[in-house]
Amino acid sequence: MTDPVDARLLAALADLGKAAVHELAAKVGMDPREVAYRLVALSGSGLPLLVGVESDPNGLRAAIGGAPAWTARPPRQPPQNVPHPVHGTPSGAYNVQGTPSGAYTVQGTPSGRYPGPPPRPPQQRPQFAPPPPPPQQQPPMAPLDPVMSTWGPPQSSSWARGDEQQRAKQPPEGKKGRVGEVLETQGLEGEQLTVQLLEIQDPADYLFGAAGYRLEEGERSVVVHTEITNRGAIPFVSLPDNYLELMTVDGKAIGKAPVSLTSRPQHKIGVRPGETLGGHTVYVLPDATRVVAVRWSPRPEPDERTLTWVMDD
């Protein structure tokens, strides 16, 4: 990591472990919006970091579906200093837990009315009503930044990811193939990539035990061997198997385990233009779980760049 601001921010978060965005911003002396934007970008780079918020869903829906904008009431001010909980996961941890319990207080809008114009003297009454103001025209919308289009503006209600319209949107499907096939895709920066699923070892308990690890009762391990090639001129700077997941028969995704094998090399960060690198990824799952596919994506949420290899029955 070369950005000293990101390094200082992560060091403060490591000391706190779990904190709201505004608390972390106050600790490092930064604007909460910049802190939130940087944390979202860092969470997609492979760090053990989750960024989230908590809210009152009923209160938000009431605010969104409230009275029309053109009323006699004064405009409501946006809530200030809405805390956004940030969860840091220490290195070596096995599972990343969800958002914490408890509610964070959201500051309300100011009470009272704004003062109106002073009363007119009786002799200055207008003889006719002034014409209504012309309707305002909305300016055309500009293209959104990828992070902004996913999460919305910092400290806005869309960061809660709780509105029904956003959950109803289905991501476009990427390319699909069978085990052993090479599939082409792009990275987040436009990198031209090909990914090949070479082998799935299921179960791989003997490899897991040979590396010095022990499975719990009712668990099994799976090892997936993949190979990635950078066909373009833009370096791929992420961990190739950061979002390589097993898909179960009931549609659930299983992330990789934070372990490495002594007999099988793991993936390294970065693939230079023209370079081909391979590695092995380890998973631990309940013994009764049926795996039907392997999915690769350059980001946490699947999109049109996602690749899926379907296993034979």
N, C-alpha and C positions, 0 to 999 in steps of 0.2 A: 504494500500500500504506500503510495507516494504522496497523497494529499495530507498535509499536516493537520488540516481542520477535521477531516474524517477520522484521523488517528486520535486526535484529542477528544472528539465526540465519543468514539467507541471506548476509549479508556475511562471516561466518566461513566458511561453506561455499564461497563464491566464492574466498576465500584458499586454502583447502585443496584445492579441486577435487574430491577423492575422499577419503572418510574413513568409518570405522565410526561408528555412532550414538553409542556411548559415548565415542569420542574427540572428536566434535563437541560432545557435551554437556559434557565436561570443559573444553573450550576456552571455552565461553560460560558455564560455571557453572550448568547447568540439570540437572534430572532427565532421565535417558535416555528414560524413558517419555513425558514431555511433548515432548521433542525429536522422538521418532519419530512421535507423533500429529500434531504440527504439520507435519512434513515430508510425511506422507501427505496431509494436507489441502491443502498448498501444491502438491503435484505434480498435483492434479486441477484447479488453477486456471489452467493454461496456461503455467506457468513451465517453462523447460528443465531439468527436475529429475526424476531417477528414484530411487526408494527401493527397496532390495532387501535380501536376506539371502543368506548362504551357510550350508550345513549339511552334515552327514554323513547322507544319507538312510537308510542301513542302520542307523546308530546310533539315529536317531529312531524308525524302525519297531520296533526292538528294545525301545526304552524304552516305546513305546505299547502293544505287545503282550506286556509282561513278565508277572511273577507277579501273582496276585490281590492286591487291596488289603489283605485281612484275613489276614496271615501273621505268623509269630513274628519276622520280620526287622524292624528299625527302619525307619520311613518315610524314603524318600529325599528329600533336599532338592532343590528346583529349581535348575538351573544358574544361576549368578550371572554378571553382566557378560558375557552372550553378545554379541559384537560384531555389529552389523548394518551392512554396508557401504552407504554412501550415495554416489551418483554425481551429481555436478553437471556440467552441460554448459555451457561458456561460450557467451555470446551470439554469434550469427552462425554457429554450427557447423551443418553440413549434416545429419549423421547422428548419432543417439544410439546408442552402443554398448551391448552387453549387460553383464552382471555381470563383474567382473574375474576373472582367473585366480588360482589360489592358494587356500589354505584358511585359515580363521580358527579359532584354537584355541578350543574350547568347554571351559570348566572342568568338571571331574568332580564327582561327589558326594563328601562327606566319607567317609573310611575309618573302620573301627572300629565298635563297637556302643555303644549307649547303656547306661549302668549300670542293672542291674535292681534289684529291691527286695532289702533285706538278708535273709539266711536266717533262718527262724523257729527259735526254740529248740525242742528235742524235746518239751517239755511243752506247747507251744502249737500242736500240729498240729490242723488243722481236722478235725471229725468227718464233714463232708459237703462235697461240692463246691458252690461257689456257682453259682446259675443263670446261664446265658449272658446277655449284655446284649441288650436288645431291638434288632431291626434299625432302623437309622436311615432315616428317610423323607426323600426328596429334595424340597426346596422347589420350587414351580412356577417355571419359567423366565420371566424378565421379557423384554419386547421389547428387542432389541439396537439399539445405535446403528448407522446405516448403514455408517460407516467400520469399526466393530468387527466387524460381521457380514461384511464383505468380507475384512478382513485378520486378524481375531482379536485377542486382547489383545496389547499391545506386549510384545516379547521372548518370545513364545510360539512353539511349533513350527509353528502354522498360518500364521505370517507367511512361512514358507519357500515356501508355495504348492506343496508337492511331494506332498501326499497324494493317493492315487488317487481317493478319493471326491469331492474338490473338483474335480478335473479332469473327472470323469465327468458332473458336472452340466451340463446344456445350458441356456443362458440363454433365457428366453422371447422369442419373436420379436415385434418391433414392427410398425408399419404399413408397407405396401408400396404403391408406385404407379409410374406411368410419368413420364418426363421431361416437365416442364411442370405436373404436378399439385401441388396444395397439400395437405400432410398435417399433421394436428394432433398435438400431443404436449405433454409437461410437462417443465419443468426440474427440477434437483435440489432446489430450494426450493419446488416446486409452481407455478412460473410457467406460465401458460397460453400456449402458443406455437403458431404455425403456420409451417411452413417450406416454401418453394417452390423446386424446382430449375428454373431458368429456361432454362439453356443449358449445353451441353458443347461446347467447341471442342477437337477431337482430330483431327489435331495442331494445336498453337498455336505452332509454332516461330518464326513470323515475329513474334509478339507478344513472345516470350521474347528474341529477338535485338534487337528494337527497344528493349527496356528495358536493353540493355547487357550481357546475359548470353550465355554461350557454352555450347552443349551439347557433350558429349563424343561421340566416334564411337559409333554404335549406340544413341543416346538420342533421345527425343522429349519434348516438353512438352505438357501438357494443361491447359486453363483451364476451371474450373467456376464458373458464375454462380448464386448462390443469394440468396434474400430471406427475411428472418425478421420476423415480426410478434408483438408482445407483446399478447395479447388480455386479460390479467388485470390485477390491481392490484399484483402483486409485480414489482419490477424484475429483469430478467435481467442479471446482472453479469459474465458470462463472455464470451469471444471466440466469436462465433457459429460460426465454422468451425474451432474448436480441434480437434474430433474429426470433421471431414468427411473421409471417406476414399474412395478408389477401390477397388472390389472386382474382382479378376481372375477369369478363368475357372477357375482352380484353387483359388479360395477365399481367396487372400491379400489382405491390406489394405495399401494404399499411402497413407502419410501425406503431408501437404502439404509443399511445399518452402518454406524460409524466405526467399522473395523476393517482391517486389511489382512490379507492372507500372506503366509510366508512362502507359499509355493506358487502364487499367482500374482503378477504385478497389478497394482491399482492404477487408475487414471491420474495423470498430472495436469496441473492447470496450464492452459494455453496450447494452441495448435497454430504454428506459423504457416504462412502461405506455401502451398506445395507439399506440406508435411502430412504424414499419416501416422497416427498413434493409436494404440490399443490399450485396453485395461479391463480388469475384472471388478465387478460390483457385487457386494454381499447383501443378502436380505435374510431376516429372521421373521418367521410368521407361524401362526398356529398350524399344527400338523394336518388338520382337517381342511385347511383352506385350499381351494382349487384355483390355480393360476391359468388364465386363458389367453393372456397377451402381455407384451412388454411395450411400454410407451416411453418415447423420448421427446423432450421439449426444451427449448432454450429459456423458458420462463416458468414460474410456478403454475400459472393457469394455461391449459392447452388452448391453442389457436390454430390458424391455418398452416403454421410451420411445424406442427406436431407430427411425429412419425409413430406408427403403431405396427408392431409385428404380431400377427395372430398365430397362436400355436395350434398345431394339428390336434384333433380330438383323439 
